[in-house]
Amino acid sequence: MQCFKITREKKLSASEFKGVIEENEQVLLIMSKDEIKYYNTYFNWPSRTIHTCLSNKPIPQVEVYEKFDFGVLQKITFNSNQYITQPFSFYIASNYLVLIYYSEDQWVQTFCQALIKEQEAKYDMSYVFFRLLDEVIQMDYYYLDNISKVIGELEENVLNEEDIEFSKEMITIRKNLAIFKRHYDPLVDIMEDFVGNENSICSSQSIRYFKMLKSRVNRLRMQVDSLGEYATHVREAYDAQVDIKQNRIMKYFTFITSVFLPLTLIAGWYGMNFTTMPELTWKYGYIYVIAISLLSSFLCLYCFKKKRWM
């Protein structure tokens, strides 16, 4: 577990956690989910929130209590051609912020060390939390822009009728968009709570930061919805291309059937072998049948050309 305190000079500084938070003290604690039970003896958080923290894959959510807020958020990273969610839980009150991490990635600790180096900053606990949330969505514009480019390339491939695994790629796109949608919903909830500030956690100076951050998250969420609609349009374009290809194939089959239908009729007619059929005794009957067959085929071709059906 790591402990950071906000000094009298409003700076973030590494410190030790003594188990008691003094009245005018603001403390930032970073711990793993395995440490949460031990340190809960100092805070007495509700058991349901502890149970959520101890789960291996907590679901993003936000719960508002009288003196503190609890929630599970996630940071999205891109690795090995896929988007990976890194969940973290938090407890925030007016005098403390507790962050619980689940993965070995130490981005939270790196974030805190970066805040310590900002010598000109004037911190309070709500502002530290604002900077944390800002870090969470820092790369989202870049990620969503990449998804937009992937959808655009897929659309070009569809229009150019290139051979692609469309369904597989579209499922991946929709899955990624769903990840971002689940990512933003709890973020909007916590922003609305901080802007309302009903439990007096957020300082009056920091409310404007959360209003700005709420607007950014709303824009990102709208961009996700827009990309979802874009993907739907591409899907409809692909379905239209499939229908055109099927119609083209059916057109060829219809043409071939129309050309060979008279030949099938002639073959069936003269295949009956009735003894009273006069053509069977004709000297040039075989040649006549060949001529009639060719003539019927050429007539079909001529009609199709004239009607521009081929």
Solvent accessible surface area in square Angstrom, and as a share of the most:
residue,aa,sasa,rsa
1,M,70,0.31
2,Q,68,0.30
3,C,8,0.05
4,F,2,0.01
5,K,40,0.17
6,I,19,0.10
7,T,50,0.29
8,R,235,0.86
9,E,111,0.50
10,K,93,0.39
11,K,55,0.23
12,L,6,0.03
13,S,43,0.28
14,A,70,0.54
15,S,48,0.31
16,E,132,0.59
17,F,37,0.15
18,K,170,0.72
19,G,8,0.08
20,V,114,0.66
21,I,36,0.18
22,E,116,0.52
23,E,163,0.73
24,N,150,0.77
25,E,32,0.14
26,Q,39,0.17
27,V,1,0.01
28,L,1,0.01
29,L,0,0.00
30,I,1,0.01
31,M,1,0.00
32,S,25,0.16
33,K,46,0.19
34,D,117,0.61
35,E,48,0.22
36,I,0,0.00
37,K,132,0.56
38,Y,136,0.52
39,Y,36,0.14
40,N,29,0.15
41,T,96,0.56
42,Y,100,0.38
43,F,34,0.14
44,N,124,0.64
45,W,11,0.04
46,P,41,0.26
47,S,94,0.60
48,R,159,0.58
49,T,1,0.00
50,I,16,0.08
51,H,140,0.63
52,T,22,0.13
53,C,0,0.00
54,L,56,0.28
55,S,41,0.27
56,N,117,0.60
57,K,179,0.76
58,P,11,0.07
59,I,127,0.64
60,P,30,0.19
61,Q,54,0.24
62,V,32,0.18
63,E,30,0.13
64,V,82,0.47
65,Y,58,0.22
66,E,147,0.66
67,K,154,0.65
68,F,25,0.11
69,D,0,0.00
70,F,0,0.00
71,G,0,0.00
72,V,0,0.00
73,L,1,0.00
74,Q,13,0.06
75,K,21,0.09
76,I,3,0.02
77,T,32,0.18
78,F,92,0.38
79,N,86,0.44
80,S,89,0.57
81,N,135,0.69
82,Q,102,0.45
83,Y,22,0.08
84,I,64,0.32
85,T,49,0.28
86,Q,20,0.09
87,P,29,0.18
88,F,1,0.00
89,S,0,0.00
90,F,0,0.00
91,Y,0,0.00
92,I,0,0.00
93,A,7,0.05
94,S,60,0.39
95,N,43,0.22
96,Y,23,0.09
97,L,0,0.00
98,V,0,0.00
99,L,3,0.01
100,I,0,0.00
101,Y,50,0.19
102,Y,43,0.16
103,S,39,0.25
104,E,162,0.72
105,D,63,0.33
106,Q,79,0.35
107,W,28,0.10
108,V,2,0.01
109,Q,24,0.10
110,T,90,0.52
111,F,15,0.06
112,C,0,0.00
113,Q,77,0.34
114,A,49,0.38
115,L,1,0.01
116,I,47,0.24
117,K,155,0.66
118,E,63,0.28
119,Q,110,0.49
120,E,155,0.70
121,A,17,0.13
122,K,141,0.60
123,Y,3,0.01
124,D,27,0.14
125,M,2,0.01
126,S,3,0.02
127,Y,41,0.15
128,V,1,0.00
129,F,0,0.00
130,F,11,0.04
131,R,55,0.20
132,L,0,0.00
133,L,0,0.00
134,D,27,0.14
135,E,59,0.27
136,V,2,0.01
137,I,0,0.00
138,Q,96,0.43
139,M,85,0.38
140,D,0,0.00
141,Y,85,0.32
142,Y,124,0.47
143,Y,16,0.06
144,L,0,0.00
145,D,63,0.33
146,N,39,0.20
147,I,6,0.03
148,S,34,0.22
149,K,121,0.51
150,V,69,0.40
151,I,0,0.00
152,G,20,0.19
153,E,108,0.48
154,L,2,0.01
155,E,52,0.23
156,E,108,0.48
157,N,37,0.19
158,V,6,0.04
159,L,105,0.52
160,N,97,0.50
161,E,76,0.34
162,E,90,0.40
163,D,151,0.78
164,I,44,0.22
165,E,113,0.51
166,F,4,0.02
167,S,55,0.36
168,K,138,0.59
169,E,66,0.29
170,M,4,0.02
171,I,116,0.59
172,T,68,0.40
173,I,5,0.03
174,R,109,0.40
175,K,132,0.56
176,N,21,0.11
177,L,13,0.07
178,A,41,0.32
179,I,15,0.07
180,F,0,0.00
181,K,90,0.38
182,R,129,0.47
183,H,2,0.01
184,Y,0,0.00
185,D,56,0.29
186,P,9,0.06
187,L,1,0.00
188,V,7,0.04
189,D,71,0.37
190,I,0,0.00
191,M,1,0.00
192,E,86,0.38
193,D,22,0.12
194,F,4,0.01
195,V,38,0.22
196,G,50,0.48
197,N,34,0.18
198,E,160,0.72
199,N,27,0.14
200,S,81,0.52
201,I,13,0.07
202,C,6,0.04
203,S,39,0.25
204,S,99,0.64
205,Q,121,0.54
206,S,2,0.01
207,I,36,0.18
208,R,143,0.52
209,Y,48,0.18
210,F,0,0.00
211,K,108,0.46
212,M,96,0.43
213,L,0,0.00
214,K,54,0.23
215,S,51,0.33
216,R,46,0.17
217,V,0,0.00
218,N,42,0.21
219,R,128,0.47
220,L,0,0.00
221,R,68,0.25
222,M,132,0.59
223,Q,58,0.26
224,V,6,0.03
225,D,65,0.34
226,S,64,0.41
227,L,10,0.05
228,G,22,0.21
229,E,110,0.49
230,Y,64,0.24
231,A,0,0.00
232,T,51,0.30
233,H,114,0.51
234,V,0,0.00
235,R,82,0.30
236,E,101,0.45
237,A,30,0.23
238,Y,59,0.22
239,D,62,0.32
240,A,48,0.37
241,Q,32,0.14
242,V,48,0.28
243,D,74,0.38
244,I,81,0.41
245,K,86,0.36
246,Q,101,0.45
247,N,99,0.51
248,R,100,0.37
249,I,92,0.47
250,M,121,0.54
251,K,95,0.40
252,Y,127,0.48
253,F,122,0.51
254,T,76,0.44
255,F,41,0.17
256,I,88,0.45
257,T,84,0.49
258,S,32,0.21
259,V,17,0.09
260,F,113,0.47
261,L,112,0.56
262,P,34,0.21
263,L,47,0.23
264,T,87,0.50
265,L,114,0.57
266,I,24,0.12
267,A,69,0.53
268,G,45,0.43
269,W,142,0.50
270,Y,60,0.23
271,G,49,0.47
272,M,97,0.43
273,N,105,0.54
274,F,116,0.49
275,T,132,0.77
276,T,121,0.70
277,M,21,0.09
278,P,80,0.50
279,E,49,0.22
280,L,87,0.43
281,T,113,0.66
282,W,125,0.44
283,K,170,0.72
284,Y,110,0.42
285,G,6,0.06
286,Y,169,0.64
287,I,100,0.51
288,Y,107,0.41
289,V,37,0.21
290,I,74,0.38
291,A,55,0.43
292,I,89,0.45
293,S,22,0.14
294,L,101,0.50
295,L,106,0.53
296,S,19,0.12
297,S,18,0.12
298,F,129,0.54
299,L,97,0.48
300,C,27,0.16
301,L,61,0.30
302,Y,130,0.50
303,C,68,0.41
304,F,25,0.10
305,K,128,0.54
306,K,142,0.60
307,K,122,0.52
308,R,213,0.78
309,W,138,0.48
310,M,99,0.44
